[in-house]
Amino acid sequence: MTRGAGPLRHPCPDLFTPKAGCLQRFEGYIRSSSGPCNRCMRKELENLRGFFDNKDGKGKYMTVLRLRGFDIYKAFLDPVAQQAVLGDIRSVVKKAPFFRPETPGGKKMSVRMTSAGQYGWFSDADGYRYADQHPNGTAWPAIPETVLSIWNALTGLERKPECCLINYYASDAKMGMHQDRDEADFRWPVVSVSLGDEALFRIGGQKRGGKTDSLWLQSGDVVVMGGEARLNHHGVDRVRAGSSKLLPKGGRINLTMRVVK
Ligand SMILES: O=C(O)CCC(=O)C(=O)O
């Protein structure tokens, strides 16, 4: 994420100079080179039980990777938090069932999708865009608080996402390399949450083609795509079937929170 003026600035006064108490309390955490301090994360994640406190009171380690400008918060959601988010996503999907969008070229996507929020992402022969209704003609359900709390914890932004795109990957689904560029203002980050089976996530640069790097995303991992890397190409090459027990019928759910307008 870019620091300095603009919407990506984190409001936490401790971002650069955490107070001694803050550091001491969370000694052992590995901090990202960007993002909020752990004190702020803790505040935002109070509702996602079990994230920061473990039984011996010593805290636990969090690994934050930076790959091609994307910040990857490994195991950001523990199993309890993953179940909480999943339960809320199930309620969304009951009201706004998954559908398979068509590419502008007329091919059905392998990933099934739906959305929560004011806008939902949509695609058909007329192109990629945000729509204010599900294809069944109803408004998209609200973005669950458990999901918003991840945004709050990792971005610290006042501005909230207006869309949470929900992707379901069966074992044979994948997503080609693309940029997220249907939003009006690329200064806002996109925050991506992985639930269920592992996925091979590929990250490139701003230009199509060229060198890429890949890593396996696991259930509970959260990726922040912002700042200079906001328009980096990315995609999912494959899903490792049976690698997680979170979804009883298998597969992977990915949530991406986006500021649309
Ligand atoms: O499934 C993922 O991890 C990435 C999803 C994605 O790139 C998108 O929805 O635009």
The ligand as a Gaussian input file, in Angstrom:
#p B3LYP/6-31G(d) Opt

LIG

0 1
 O       -9.625000     -16.168000      -6.216000
 C       -8.696000     -15.400000      -6.012000
 O       -7.831000     -15.603000      -5.170000
 C       -8.576000     -14.144000      -6.847000
 C       -9.898000     -13.624000      -7.308000
 C       -9.761000     -12.503000      -8.275000
 O       -8.702000     -12.248000      -8.778000
 C      -10.906000     -11.700000      -8.627000
 O      -12.032000     -11.977000      -8.183000
 O      -10.722000     -10.730000      -9.394000

